[in-house]
Amino acid sequence: MAYAVVAHYRCAPGDAETVRAALLQAREATRAEPANLAYDVHAVADEPGGFLLYERYADAAGFEAHKAAPHFEKWVVRTVWPLLTDRSVTFAEVL
């Protein structure tokens, strides 16, 4: 069963370009993962520094493999997360 992840990230507007660039790097690497079905990055239209990520994987194990990938550590854990002022994540099984 496919597994979806929706993440809402918020950073200071002054950090938005750094976060945007890192998320786009993560997107390219993640789309090459065998279990990744989709990885879309959105800038929230009415919220400077707001981002929405929509990710789909073949299954929950595919998402776990994503979190263990070196590019996740580099672009998300070390670059994006330290700049965030707020982060929420929803996990779902695709019907």
C-alpha positions, -999 to 999 in steps of 0.1 A, spaced: 0 0 0 14 34 -10 25 57 19 21 95 18 39 122 38 27 158 39 51 182 56 45 219 65 77 238 70 81 274 81 112 295 84 120 332 87 115 350 54 153 358 54 160 320 54 135 311 27 159 311 -2 184 287 16 155 264 26 141 265 -10 174 256 -26 180 228 -2 145 214 -7 150 214 -44 183 195 -40 165 170 -18 137 167 -43 160 157 -72 179 131 -51 147 117 -36 129 112 -69 158 89 -79 150 66 -49 136 32 -59 105 34 -36 97 71 -43 66 77 -63 64 115 -59 82 143 -42 67 177 -47 79 210 -31 56 240 -29 61 275 -16 30 286 3 15 314 -17 4 337 11 31 329 37 67 341 31 89 313 44 62 287 42 67 254 23 46 223 18 60 190 8 40 162 -6 58 128 -8 46 94 -18 65 61 -14 56 25 -24 53 17 13 63 28 48 96 9 44 104 31 14 99 62 35 122 47 62 148 41 35 144 77 24 151 90 59 183 68 60 196 83 27 227 105 28 209 132 8 182 134 35 208 139 62 226 166 41 198 186 27 169 181 52 184 173 86 215 195 85 204 223 62 167 228 64 156 217 99 180 240 117 164 270 99 128 261 106 106 280 131 78 254 128 74 219 113 44 195 112 42 162 94 12 140 86 17 104 76 -11 85 56 -18 53 37 -30 60 2 -65 45 -4 
